[in-house]
């Protein structure tokens, strides 16, 4: 599938400028600068940290974190990578952007505090749109075309919690899908998932895949924080995918992974209640169709039985709502099928 970009947008220059040269050998630390006039800085800018490391000819890998600003394993691992990387140890090019939606990252929010934009729902972007759309357009027209591999780190943020996994998607192009699955396996997270997105329209994932890129993503825990365990999964995954791509030398660090599939919408469970969540199974538990997954208690009146929610399929409880309170329509849980 070829991504359609409006001729009108394609003629417009993106306002973001870069302080790094993507074609220069060596390691460069700099910024992507997007003009932003506001009360505290009339001629100010949004400055997005970026590192580019290049050595000769070879594949390019684009690492991104904080597509959603309250997801931290990726940014921690990518800031660490930027501090340690040496050009003479690589063959090819590595582009590192720990804070993709930088305003959201600075604010510790899923979406941008400037325009409310969800970076993962505005692709292909618009060079004359909102700030979030301008950043997406720069990725879509400048950064993604440079890349052979794209690794976008996600976690549950403040409202979700997951078994730590790396994922790929089912694609129409089976040759491309095979390459994405191979990259997912090389990343070697504790769980490897063929992920069914709730809504893939306008996602960064979809934009990269429509360009034929090898794209993988992660969900590494949640709750709006990190653990030593989940950060090490991210760091090991980075080392492995760089070896898999041939950018650095060495053997893959291989541990056991559990392969999971999300075959259809029956995986997902959504709340139709407002109240207090009582989770009745733990992440990683095996569940059966019809098994009680969670209860939602009415917090405005006492003496009322809670609403109950049940698994629709057999599988492994893979993700859940994180905070104690939940709203009508909120994600409650997901069950994936071992393969």
C-alpha contacts under 8 A as a table, 3 or more apart, distances in Angstrom:
res1	aa1	res2	aa2	distance
1	X	210	X	5.39
1	X	211	X	7.52
1	X	212	X	7.97
2	X	210	X	5.53
2	X	211	X	6.25
3	X	207	X	6.85
3	X	210	X	5.41
3	X	211	X	6.44
5	X	9	X	7.05
5	X	10	X	6.69
5	X	124	X	7.30
6	X	9	X	5.30
6	X	10	X	6.24
7	X	10	X	4.97
7	X	11	X	6.27
8	X	11	X	5.54
8	X	12	X	6.83
9	X	12	X	5.29
9	X	126	X	6.38
9	X	127	X	6.64
9	X	128	X	7.99
10	X	13	X	7.68
12	X	127	X	6.55
12	X	128	X	7.82
13	X	127	X	6.69
14	X	127	X	4.85
14	X	128	X	7.68
14	X	134	X	6.88
14	X	137	X	7.28
14	X	138	X	6.45
15	X	34	X	6.20
15	X	35	X	7.19
15	X	127	X	6.96
15	X	134	X	7.59
16	X	32	X	6.34
16	X	33	X	5.33
16	X	34	X	4.59
16	X	35	X	7.37
16	X	134	X	7.78
16	X	135	X	7.60
16	X	138	X	7.03
17	X	32	X	5.70
17	X	33	X	5.24
17	X	34	X	6.78
18	X	21	X	7.58
18	X	30	X	7.68
18	X	31	X	6.00
18	X	32	X	4.57
18	X	33	X	6.27
19	X	30	X	5.53
19	X	31	X	5.58
19	X	32	X	6.55
19	X	33	X	7.95
20	X	28	X	6.31
20	X	29	X	7.17
20	X	30	X	5.85
20	X	31	X	7.19
20	X	51	X	7.92
20	X	52	X	7.26
21	X	24	X	5.53
21	X	28	X	7.95
22	X	52	X	6.70
23	X	54	X	7.58
24	X	54	X	6.74
25	X	53	X	7.00
25	X	54	X	4.66
25	X	55	X	5.14
25	X	56	X	6.76
25	X	87	X	7.51
26	X	52	X	7.98
26	X	53	X	5.60
26	X	54	X	5.33
26	X	55	X	6.31
26	X	86	X	7.77
26	X	87	X	5.22
26	X	88	X	7.87
27	X	51	X	7.18
27	X	52	X	5.82
27	X	53	X	4.31
27	X	54	X	6.58
27	X	85	X	7.69
27	X	86	X	6.80
27	X	87	X	5.94
28	X	51	X	5.60
28	X	52	X	5.29
28	X	53	X	6.36
29	X	49	X	7.52
29	X	50	X	6.00
29	X	51	X	4.48
29	X	52	X	6.67
30	X	49	X	5.87
30	X	50	X	5.35
30	X	51	X	6.22
31	X	47	X	5.69
31	X	48	X	5.15
31	X	49	X	4.52
31	X	50	X	5.29
32	X	46	X	7.96
32	X	47	X	5.57
32	X	48	X	4.94
32	X	49	X	6.52
32	X	50	X	6.84
33	X	45	X	6.04
33	X	46	X	5.71
33	X	47	X	4.61
33	X	48	X	6.45
34	X	45	X	5.22
34	X	46	X	5.02
34	X	47	X	6.48
35	X	43	X	7.16
35	X	44	X	5.97
35	X	45	X	4.14
35	X	46	X	6.25
36	X	42	X	7.76
36	X	43	X	6.78
36	X	44	X	5.16
36	X	45	X	4.55
36	X	46	X	6.11
37	X	41	X	6.06
37	X	42	X	4.59
37	X	43	X	5.17
37	X	44	X	5.33
37	X	45	X	7.12
38	X	41	X	5.35
38	X	42	X	5.32
38	X	43	X	7.71
38	X	44	X	7.17
39	X	42	X	6.26
41	X	44	X	4.81
46	X	102	X	7.74
46	X	103	X	7.52
47	X	102	X	7.86
48	X	97	X	7.71
48	X	99	X	6.79
48	X	100	X	7.38
48	X	102	X	5.99
49	X	97	X	6.37
49	X	98	X	7.29
49	X	99	X	7.15
50	X	95	X	7.29
50	X	96	X	5.68
50	X	97	X	4.89
50	X	98	X	7.44
51	X	82	X	6.31
51	X	94	X	8.00
51	X	95	X	5.92
51	X	96	X	5.06
51	X	97	X	6.76
52	X	93	X	7.15
52	X	94	X	5.73
52	X	95	X	4.65
52	X	96	X	6.34
53	X	85	X	7.42
53	X	86	X	7.37
53	X	87	X	5.71
53	X	93	X	5.60
53	X	94	X	5.17
53	X	95	X	6.63
54	X	87	X	5.85
54	X	90	X	7.33
54	X	91	X	7.31
54	X	92	X	5.64
54	X	93	X	4.24
54	X	94	X	6.43
55	X	58	X	8.00
55	X	87	X	5.63
55	X	88	X	6.58
55	X	90	X	6.15
55	X	91	X	5.35
55	X	92	X	5.37
55	X	93	X	6.49
56	X	91	X	6.21
56	X	92	X	5.84
57	X	91	X	6.51
57	X	92	X	5.14
57	X	93	X	8.00
58	X	91	X	5.48
58	X	92	X	3.65
58	X	93	X	6.81
58	X	246	X	8.00
58	X	247	X	7.02
59	X	91	X	7.64
59	X	92	X	4.99
59	X	93	X	6.33
59	X	147	X	7.56
59	X	148	X	6.07
59	X	149	X	7.87
59	X	245	X	7.03
59	X	246	X	7.55
59	X	247	X	6.79
60	X	92	X	5.87
60	X	93	X	4.58
60	X	94	X	5.75
60	X	95	X	7.55
60	X	146	X	6.82
60	X	147	X	4.89
60	X	148	X	5.28
60	X	149	X	6.43
61	X	93	X	6.47
61	X	94	X	5.10
61	X	95	X	6.29
61	X	147	X	5.48
61	X	148	X	5.93
61	X	149	X	4.59
61	X	150	X	5.76
61	X	151	X	7.54
61	X	242	X	7.88
62	X	94	X	6.14
62	X	95	X	4.79
62	X	96	X	6.23
62	X	97	X	7.95
62	X	143	X	7.82
62	X	144	X	7.68
62	X	147	X	5.91
62	X	148	X	7.93
62	X	149	X	6.23
62	X	150	X	4.83
62	X	151	X	6.26
63	X	78	X	7.58
63	X	94	X	7.60
63	X	95	X	6.08
63	X	96	X	4.94
63	X	97	X	6.16
63	X	98	X	7.57
63	X	150	X	6.13
63	X	151	X	4.98
63	X	152	X	6.04
63	X	153	X	7.79
64	X	67	X	7.14
64	X	74	X	7.39
64	X	75	X	7.85
64	X	78	X	7.90
64	X	96	X	6.27
64	X	97	X	4.92
64	X	98	X	5.49
64	X	99	X	7.03
64	X	100	X	6.16
64	X	150	X	7.93
64	X	151	X	6.36
64	X	152	X	4.83
64	X	153	X	6.20
65	X	68	X	7.83
65	X	71	X	7.82
65	X	72	X	7.63
65	X	74	X	4.85
65	X	75	X	5.05
65	X	78	X	7.41
65	X	97	X	6.44
65	X	98	X	4.46
65	X	99	X	5.36
65	X	100	X	5.89
65	X	152	X	6.01
65	X	153	X	5.01
65	X	154	X	6.91
66	X	69	X	4.60
66	X	70	X	6.84
66	X	71	X	5.73
66	X	72	X	6.79
66	X	74	X	7.01
66	X	75	X	6.38
66	X	98	X	6.36
66	X	99	X	4.76
66	X	100	X	5.38
66	X	101	X	6.03
66	X	102	X	7.38
66	X	104	X	7.91
66	X	105	X	6.07
66	X	153	X	7.26
66	X	154	X	7.14
67	X	99	X	6.89
67	X	100	X	5.02
67	X	101	X	5.23
67	X	119	X	5.96
67	X	120	X	6.51
67	X	152	X	7.65
67	X	153	X	7.76
67	X	154	X	7.35
68	X	71	X	6.05
68	X	100	X	7.88
68	X	101	X	6.46
68	X	104	X	6.85
68	X	105	X	7.14
68	X	109	X	7.27
68	X	110	X	4.63
68	X	111	X	6.28
68	X	118	X	7.18
68	X	119	X	6.86
68	X	120	X	7.50
68	X	154	X	7.47
68	X	157	X	7.75
69	X	72	X	7.78
69	X	99	X	7.33
69	X	101	X	6.30
69	X	102	X	7.10
69	X	103	X	7.68
69	X	104	X	4.45
69	X	105	X	3.70
69	X	106	X	7.24
69	X	107	X	7.30
69	X	108	X	5.44
69	X	109	X	5.05
69	X	110	X	4.74
69	X	111	X	6.54
69	X	112	X	7.82
70	X	104	X	7.44
70	X	105	X	6.28
70	X	108	X	4.81
70	X	109	X	5.04
70	X	110	X	5.22
70	X	157	X	4.93
70	X	158	X	6.49
70	X	224	X	5.60
70	X	225	X	7.90
71	X	74	X	7.31
71	X	75	X	7.88
71	X	110	X	7.76
71	X	154	X	6.10
71	X	155	X	5.13
71	X	156	X	6.52
71	X	157	X	4.61
71	X	158	X	7.82
71	X	222	X	7.32
71	X	224	X	6.01
71	X	225	X	7.19
72	X	75	X	5.32
72	X	76	X	6.15
72	X	154	X	7.89
72	X	155	X	7.08
72	X	157	X	7.71
72	X	224	X	7.19
72	X	225	X	6.27
72	X	226	X	6.30
73	X	76	X	5.31
73	X	77	X	6.23
73	X	153	X	7.43
73	X	154	X	7.61
73	X	155	X	6.96
73	X	220	X	6.86
73	X	225	X	7.89
73	X	226	X	5.92
73	X	230	X	6.65
73	X	231	X	5.17
73	X	234	X	6.59
74	X	77	X	5.25
74	X	78	X	6.00
74	X	98	X	6.83
74	X	152	X	7.96
74	X	153	X	4.89
74	X	154	X	6.71
74	X	231	X	7.60
74	X	234	X	6.47
75	X	78	X	5.04
75	X	79	X	5.98
75	X	98	X	4.45
75	X	99	X	6.50
75	X	153	X	7.96
76	X	79	X	5.42
76	X	80	X	6.28
76	X	98	X	7.69
76	X	231	X	7.10
77	X	80	X	5.09
77	X	81	X	6.18
77	X	231	X	6.43
77	X	232	X	7.93
77	X	234	X	6.09
77	X	235	X	5.41
78	X	81	X	4.84
78	X	82	X	6.12
78	X	96	X	6.65
78	X	97	X	7.40
78	X	98	X	5.54
79	X	82	X	5.12
79	X	83	X	6.37
79	X	98	X	6.39
80	X	83	X	5.22
80	X	84	X	6.44
81	X	84	X	5.23
81	X	85	X	5.84
82	X	85	X	5.56
82	X	96	X	7.04
85	X	89	X	7.90
86	X	89	X	5.66
86	X	90	X	7.29
87	X	90	X	5.54
88	X	91	X	7.86
89	X	248	X	6.48
90	X	93	X	7.59
90	X	247	X	5.24
90	X	248	X	4.95
90	X	249	X	7.86
91	X	246	X	7.30
91	X	247	X	4.79
91	X	248	X	6.45
92	X	247	X	5.74
93	X	247	X	7.51
97	X	100	X	6.00
99	X	102	X	4.85
99	X	105	X	6.06
100	X	105	X	7.94
101	X	104	X	5.53
101	X	105	X	6.18
101	X	111	X	7.83
101	X	112	X	7.01
101	X	119	X	6.28
101	X	132	X	7.21
101	X	135	X	7.68
102	X	105	X	4.82
102	X	106	X	6.05
102	X	112	X	7.97
103	X	106	X	5.21
103	X	107	X	6.28
103	X	112	X	5.47
103	X	113	X	6.53
103	X	114	X	7.10
104	X	107	X	5.10
104	X	108	X	5.93
104	X	109	X	5.03
104	X	110	X	6.10
104	X	111	X	5.29
104	X	112	X	4.27
104	X	113	X	6.10
105	X	108	X	5.07
105	X	109	X	6.41
105	X	110	X	7.75
106	X	109	X	7.89
107	X	112	X	7.91
107	X	113	X	7.02
109	X	112	X	6.91
109	X	113	X	7.46
110	X	118	X	7.14
110	X	157	X	7.23
111	X	116	X	5.50
111	X	117	X	5.39
111	X	118	X	4.81
111	X	119	X	7.17
112	X	115	X	5.78
112	X	116	X	4.73
112	X	117	X	5.13
112	X	118	X	6.72
112	X	132	X	7.21
113	X	116	X	5.51
113	X	117	X	7.89
114	X	117	X	7.86
114	X	131	X	7.57
115	X	130	X	6.62
115	X	131	X	6.82
115	X	132	X	7.17
117	X	122	X	7.59
117	X	130	X	7.84
117	X	131	X	7.95
117	X	132	X	5.47
117	X	133	X	7.68
118	X	121	X	5.53
118	X	122	X	6.79
118	X	132	X	7.36
119	X	122	X	5.76
119	X	123	X	7.59
119	X	132	X	6.08
119	X	133	X	7.55
119	X	136	X	6.82
119	X	203	X	7.91
119	X	204	X	7.77
120	X	123	X	7.01
120	X	202	X	6.94
120	X	203	X	4.69
120	X	204	X	5.44
120	X	205	X	7.99
121	X	201	X	7.06
121	X	202	X	4.79
121	X	203	X	4.92
121	X	204	X	7.43
122	X	125	X	5.54
122	X	132	X	7.55
122	X	133	X	6.05
122	X	136	X	6.87
122	X	202	X	5.23
122	X	203	X	6.69
123	X	133	X	7.27
123	X	136	X	5.83
123	X	137	X	7.08
123	X	140	X	7.39
123	X	202	X	4.52
123	X	203	X	5.73
123	X	204	X	6.03
123	X	207	X	6.64
124	X	133	X	7.85
124	X	136	X	6.24
124	X	137	X	5.74
124	X	140	X	5.86
124	X	202	X	6.61
124	X	204	X	7.81
124	X	207	X	6.59
125	X	129	X	7.54
125	X	132	X	7.77
125	X	133	X	4.31
125	X	134	X	6.04
125	X	135	X	7.31
125	X	136	X	4.72
125	X	137	X	4.18
125	X	138	X	7.89
125	X	140	X	7.29
126	X	129	X	4.97
126	X	130	X	7.63
126	X	133	X	5.07
126	X	134	X	5.39
126	X	136	X	7.31
126	X	137	X	5.33
127	X	133	X	6.85
127	X	134	X	4.69
127	X	137	X	5.86
127	X	138	X	7.62
128	X	133	X	7.94
128	X	134	X	6.66
129	X	132	X	7.87
129	X	133	X	5.49
129	X	134	X	6.02
130	X	133	X	5.06
130	X	134	X	6.18
131	X	134	X	5.07
131	X	135	X	6.37
132	X	135	X	5.24
132	X	136	X	6.25
133	X	136	X	4.98
133	X	137	X	6.07
134	X	137	X	5.07
134	X	138	X	6.33
135	X	138	X	5.16
135	X	139	X	6.43
136	X	139	X	5.13
136	X	140	X	6.03
137	X	140	X	4.88
137	X	141	X	5.96
137	X	142	X	7.97
138	X	141	X	5.42
138	X	142	X	5.38
138	X	143	X	6.78
139	X	142	X	5.49
139	X	143	X	4.70
139	X	144	X	5.74
140	X	143	X	6.37
140	X	144	X	5.52
140	X	145	X	7.36
140	X	207	X	7.14
140	X	208	X	7.94
141	X	144	X	6.64
141	X	145	X	6.56
142	X	145	X	6.03
142	X	146	X	6.99
143	X	146	X	5.38
143	X	147	X	6.82
144	X	147	X	5.30
144	X	150	X	7.84
144	X	208	X	6.54
145	X	211	X	7.70
147	X	150	X	6.60
147	X	213	X	7.21
148	X	213	X	5.61
148	X	214	X	6.32
149	X	213	X	5.94
149	X	214	X	4.75
149	X	215	X	6.00
149	X	245	X	7.79
150	X	208	X	7.44
150	X	213	X	6.88
150	X	214	X	6.14
150	X	215	X	4.80
150	X	216	X	6.51
151	X	215	X	6.03
151	X	216	X	5.19
151	X	217	X	5.66
152	X	215	X	7.90
152	X	216	X	6.59
152	X	217	X	4.83
152	X	218	X	6.95
153	X	217	X	5.58
153	X	218	X	5.22
153	X	219	X	7.12
154	X	217	X	6.70
154	X	218	X	5.12
154	X	219	X	4.89
154	X	220	X	6.60
155	X	160	X	7.98
155	X	161	X	7.58
155	X	162	X	7.49
155	X	218	X	6.80
155	X	219	X	4.23
155	X	220	X	4.60
155	X	221	X	5.52
155	X	222	X	5.34
156	X	159	X	6.46
156	X	160	X	4.24
156	X	161	X	4.84
156	X	162	X	6.31
156	X	219	X	6.41
156	X	220	X	7.02
156	X	221	X	5.80
156	X	222	X	3.77
156	X	223	X	6.25
156	X	224	X	7.03
157	X	160	X	5.91
157	X	161	X	7.48
157	X	222	X	4.99
157	X	223	X	5.35
157	X	224	X	4.27
157	X	225	X	7.31
158	X	222	X	6.57
158	X	223	X	4.49
158	X	224	X	4.14
158	X	225	X	7.85
158	X	322	X	6.98
158	X	323	X	7.44
159	X	222	X	7.55
159	X	223	X	6.31
159	X	224	X	7.61
159	X	321	X	5.99
159	X	322	X	4.87
159	X	323	X	5.92
160	X	222	X	5.59
160	X	223	X	6.21
160	X	319	X	7.18
160	X	320	X	5.81
160	X	321	X	4.75
160	X	322	X	4.58
160	X	323	X	7.71
161	X	221	X	5.23
161	X	222	X	4.15
161	X	223	X	6.00
161	X	319	X	5.65
161	X	320	X	5.41
161	X	321	X	6.39
161	X	322	X	5.60
162	X	165	X	7.85
162	X	219	X	6.39
162	X	220	X	6.48
162	X	221	X	4.70
162	X	222	X	6.23
162	X	283	X	7.15
162	X	318	X	5.84
162	X	319	X	4.24
162	X	320	X	6.51
163	X	191	X	7.34
163	X	219	X	7.48
163	X	220	X	6.78
163	X	221	X	5.91
163	X	283	X	6.30
163	X	284	X	6.75
163	X	318	X	5.46
163	X	319	X	6.34
164	X	189	X	6.85
164	X	190	X	6.37
164	X	191	X	6.31
164	X	218	X	7.54
164	X	219	X	5.67
164	X	220	X	4.12
164	X	221	X	5.36
164	X	230	X	6.97
165	X	189	X	5.38
165	X	190	X	6.10
165	X	191	X	4.45
165	X	192	X	5.40
165	X	193	X	6.59
165	X	218	X	5.61
165	X	219	X	5.41
165	X	220	X	6.03
166	X	184	X	5.98
166	X	187	X	7.06
166	X	188	X	7.44
166	X	189	X	5.66
166	X	191	X	6.51
166	X	192	X	5.09
166	X	193	X	6.26
166	X	216	X	7.05
166	X	217	X	5.78
166	X	218	X	4.25
166	X	219	X	6.50
167	X	181	X	7.95
167	X	184	X	6.00
167	X	192	X	5.68
167	X	193	X	4.64
167	X	194	X	5.65
167	X	195	X	5.90
167	X	216	X	5.80
167	X	217	X	5.38
167	X	218	X	5.76
167	X	219	X	7.99
168	X	177	X	7.80
168	X	180	X	6.01
168	X	181	X	5.90
168	X	184	X	6.33
168	X	193	X	6.61
168	X	194	X	5.24
168	X	195	X	6.09
168	X	215	X	7.08
168	X	216	X	5.24
168	X	217	X	6.75
169	X	177	X	7.19
169	X	180	X	7.83
169	X	194	X	5.43
169	X	195	X	5.47
169	X	196	X	6.85
170	X	177	X	6.47
170	X	194	X	6.84
170	X	195	X	7.71
170	X	196	X	7.88
171	X	174	X	6.23
171	X	176	X	7.38
171	X	177	X	5.54
172	X	177	X	7.80
173	X	176	X	5.40
173	X	177	X	6.21
174	X	177	X	4.75
174	X	178	X	5.99
175	X	178	X	5.12
175	X	179	X	6.52
176	X	179	X	5.17
176	X	180	X	6.33
176	X	212	X	6.76
176	X	213	X	7.70
176	X	214	X	6.89
177	X	180	X	5.01
177	X	181	X	6.09
178	X	181	X	5.11
178	X	182	X	6.13
179	X	182	X	5.05
179	X	183	X	6.28
179	X	214	X	6.27
180	X	183	X	5.09
180	X	184	X	6.18
180	X	214	X	5.10
180	X	215	X	5.80
180	X	216	X	6.36
181	X	184	X	4.92
181	X	185	X	6.15
182	X	185	X	5.13
182	X	186	X	6.16
183	X	186	X	4.96
183	X	187	X	6.20
183	X	214	X	7.55
183	X	216	X	7.02
183	X	241	X	6.59
183	X	244	X	7.07
184	X	187	X	5.20
184	X	188	X	6.76
184	X	192	X	6.76
184	X	216	X	6.16
185	X	188	X	5.21
185	X	189	X	7.89
185	X	192	X	6.86
186	X	237	X	7.69
186	X	240	X	5.98
186	X	241	X	6.02
186	X	244	X	6.38
186	X	252	X	7.09
187	X	236	X	7.54
187	X	237	X	4.39
187	X	238	X	7.06
187	X	240	X	5.41
187	X	241	X	5.44
188	X	191	X	7.64
188	X	192	X	7.30
188	X	237	X	6.37
188	X	240	X	7.61
188	X	253	X	7.86
188	X	254	X	6.36
188	X	255	X	6.82
188	X	256	X	7.78
188	X	257	X	6.43
189	X	192	X	6.32
189	X	233	X	6.24
189	X	237	X	6.84
189	X	257	X	6.26
190	X	233	X	7.99
190	X	255	X	7.49
190	X	256	X	6.41
190	X	257	X	4.49
190	X	258	X	6.32
191	X	257	X	4.99
191	X	258	X	4.64
191	X	259	X	5.89
191	X	260	X	7.09
192	X	257	X	6.44
192	X	258	X	6.07
192	X	259	X	4.83
192	X	260	X	6.09
193	X	259	X	5.92
193	X	260	X	4.69
193	X	261	X	5.56
193	X	262	X	7.57
194	X	260	X	6.47
194	X	261	X	4.88
194	X	262	X	6.21
195	X	261	X	6.67
195	X	262	X	5.80
196	X	262	X	5.58
196	X	263	X	7.17
196	X	264	X	7.04
196	X	265	X	7.93
197	X	200	X	5.66
198	X	265	X	7.93
200	X	203	X	5.62
200	X	205	X	7.78
200	X	206	X	6.50
201	X	206	X	7.09
202	X	206	X	6.82
202	X	207	X	7.24
203	X	206	X	5.19
203	X	207	X	6.40
204	X	207	X	5.09
204	X	208	X	6.23
205	X	208	X	5.34
205	X	209	X	6.13
205	X	215	X	6.93
206	X	209	X	5.04
206	X	210	X	5.88
207	X	210	X	5.21
207	X	211	X	6.54
208	X	211	X	5.27
208	X	212	X	6.73
208	X	213	X	5.53
208	X	214	X	7.84
208	X	215	X	6.66
209	X	212	X	5.06
209	X	213	X	5.26
209	X	214	X	6.98
209	X	215	X	6.39
210	X	213	X	7.44
219	X	222	X	7.96
220	X	230	X	5.87
220	X	233	X	7.91
220	X	234	X	7.82
221	X	226	X	7.54
221	X	230	X	6.68
222	X	225	X	6.51
222	X	226	X	7.37
222	X	322	X	7.63
223	X	322	X	6.19
223	X	323	X	7.76
226	X	230	X	6.58
226	X	231	X	6.69
227	X	230	X	5.34
227	X	231	X	6.17
228	X	231	X	5.28
228	X	232	X	6.12
229	X	232	X	5.37
229	X	233	X	6.46
230	X	233	X	5.03
230	X	234	X	6.50
231	X	234	X	5.11
231	X	235	X	6.28
232	X	235	X	4.94
232	X	236	X	5.96
233	X	236	X	5.28
233	X	237	X	5.98
234	X	237	X	5.05
234	X	238	X	6.24
235	X	238	X	5.17
235	X	239	X	6.47
236	X	239	X	5.15
236	X	240	X	6.16
236	X	253	X	7.35
237	X	240	X	5.03
237	X	241	X	6.05
238	X	241	X	5.33
238	X	242	X	6.17
239	X	242	X	5.33
239	X	243	X	6.37
239	X	252	X	7.93
240	X	243	X	5.11
240	X	244	X	6.06
240	X	251	X	7.97
240	X	252	X	5.32
240	X	253	X	6.54
241	X	244	X	4.81
241	X	245	X	6.04
242	X	245	X	5.19
242	X	246	X	6.27
242	X	247	X	5.28
242	X	248	X	5.67
243	X	246	X	5.04
243	X	247	X	5.96
243	X	248	X	5.05
243	X	249	X	5.67
243	X	250	X	6.20
243	X	251	X	6.99
243	X	252	X	6.72
244	X	247	X	7.72
244	X	252	X	7.50
245	X	248	X	7.82
246	X	249	X	6.62
258	X	338	X	7.31
259	X	338	X	5.83
259	X	339	X	5.56
260	X	336	X	5.76
260	X	337	X	5.23
260	X	338	X	4.45
260	X	339	X	5.60
261	X	336	X	5.51
261	X	337	X	5.02
261	X	338	X	6.32
261	X	339	X	6.62
262	X	265	X	7.95
262	X	267	X	6.21
262	X	335	X	7.63
262	X	336	X	5.12
262	X	337	X	6.26
263	X	266	X	7.92
263	X	267	X	7.33
263	X	336	X	7.99
263	X	337	X	7.71
264	X	267	X	6.21
265	X	268	X	5.81
266	X	269	X	7.62
266	X	312	X	5.87
266	X	313	X	6.76
267	X	311	X	7.94
267	X	312	X	6.91
267	X	313	X	6.79
267	X	334	X	5.37
267	X	335	X	4.92
267	X	336	X	6.20
268	X	331	X	7.76
268	X	332	X	7.89
268	X	333	X	6.14
268	X	334	X	4.56
268	X	335	X	6.58
269	X	309	X	7.64
269	X	310	X	7.92
269	X	311	X	7.35
269	X	331	X	6.47
269	X	332	X	5.49
269	X	333	X	5.14
269	X	334	X	5.98
270	X	329	X	5.86
270	X	330	X	5.69
270	X	331	X	4.59
270	X	332	X	4.90
270	X	333	X	6.92
271	X	274	X	7.76
271	X	309	X	7.88
271	X	326	X	7.54
271	X	327	X	6.93
271	X	328	X	5.47
271	X	329	X	5.23
271	X	330	X	5.41
271	X	331	X	6.28
271	X	332	X	5.72
272	X	327	X	7.58
272	X	328	X	4.62
272	X	329	X	5.66
272	X	330	X	7.78
273	X	296	X	6.70
273	X	307	X	7.23
273	X	326	X	7.54
273	X	327	X	6.17
273	X	328	X	4.76
273	X	329	X	7.67
274	X	296	X	7.25
274	X	297	X	7.92
274	X	298	X	6.83
274	X	325	X	7.64
274	X	326	X	5.65
274	X	327	X	4.44
274	X	328	X	5.33
275	X	296	X	5.73
275	X	297	X	5.34
275	X	298	X	4.96
275	X	299	X	5.52
275	X	325	X	5.56
275	X	326	X	5.54
275	X	327	X	6.69
276	X	296	X	5.27
276	X	297	X	4.96
276	X	298	X	6.68
276	X	299	X	6.52
276	X	324	X	5.67
276	X	325	X	4.60
276	X	326	X	6.24
277	X	294	X	6.85
277	X	295	X	5.88
277	X	296	X	4.64
277	X	297	X	6.53
277	X	324	X	5.46
277	X	325	X	5.93
277	X	326	X	6.50
278	X	294	X	5.54
278	X	295	X	5.01
278	X	296	X	6.12
278	X	297	X	7.57
278	X	324	X	7.82
279	X	282	X	7.37
279	X	293	X	6.39
279	X	294	X	4.46
279	X	295	X	6.54
280	X	292	X	6.65
280	X	293	X	5.13
280	X	294	X	4.95
280	X	295	X	7.32
281	X	285	X	6.48
281	X	292	X	7.96
281	X	293	X	5.79
281	X	294	X	7.38
281	X	317	X	7.57
282	X	285	X	5.54
282	X	317	X	7.00
283	X	316	X	7.79
283	X	317	X	5.21
283	X	318	X	5.59
283	X	319	X	6.52
283	X	320	X	7.60
284	X	316	X	5.76
284	X	317	X	5.31
284	X	318	X	6.01
285	X	316	X	5.64
285	X	317	X	5.51
286	X	314	X	7.65
286	X	315	X	5.71
286	X	316	X	4.50
286	X	317	X	6.38
287	X	291	X	6.46
287	X	311	X	7.25
287	X	314	X	5.65
287	X	315	X	5.50
287	X	316	X	5.92
287	X	317	X	6.74
288	X	291	X	5.43
288	X	311	X	6.69
288	X	312	X	7.91
288	X	313	X	6.24
288	X	314	X	4.22
288	X	315	X	6.56
289	X	310	X	7.36
289	X	311	X	4.99
289	X	312	X	4.77
289	X	313	X	4.19
289	X	314	X	4.90
290	X	310	X	5.18
290	X	311	X	5.14
290	X	312	X	5.90
290	X	313	X	7.40
291	X	310	X	5.18
291	X	311	X	5.44
292	X	308	X	6.94
292	X	309	X	5.91
292	X	310	X	4.39
292	X	311	X	6.58
293	X	308	X	7.74
293	X	309	X	5.66
293	X	310	X	5.04
293	X	311	X	6.16
293	X	333	X	7.92
294	X	308	X	6.05
294	X	309	X	5.31
294	X	310	X	7.07
294	X	332	X	7.97
295	X	306	X	5.82
295	X	307	X	5.51
295	X	308	X	4.54
295	X	309	X	6.16
296	X	306	X	5.28
296	X	307	X	5.20
296	X	308	X	6.57
296	X	326	X	7.95
297	X	304	X	7.89
297	X	305	X	7.17
297	X	306	X	4.42
297	X	307	X	6.62
298	X	301	X	6.12
298	X	302	X	7.30
298	X	304	X	6.98
298	X	305	X	7.97
298	X	306	X	6.44
299	X	302	X	7.05
301	X	304	X	6.82
311	X	314	X	7.37
311	X	335	X	7.24
313	X	335	X	7.24
314	X	335	X	7.57
314	X	337	X	6.90
315	X	335	X	5.67
315	X	336	X	5.33
315	X	337	X	4.45
315	X	338	X	6.41
316	X	335	X	5.33
316	X	336	X	5.30
316	X	337	X	6.18
316	X	338	X	7.10
317	X	320	X	7.99
317	X	333	X	7.42
317	X	334	X	6.12
317	X	335	X	4.61
317	X	336	X	6.58
318	X	333	X	7.54
318	X	334	X	5.72
318	X	335	X	5.56
318	X	336	X	6.17
319	X	333	X	5.36
319	X	334	X	5.16
319	X	335	X	7.29
320	X	331	X	7.32
320	X	332	X	5.48
320	X	333	X	4.11
320	X	334	X	6.51
321	X	326	X	7.82
321	X	330	X	7.84
321	X	331	X	6.01
321	X	332	X	4.85
321	X	333	X	6.18
323	X	326	X	7.25
326	X	330	X	6.47
327	X	330	X	5.49
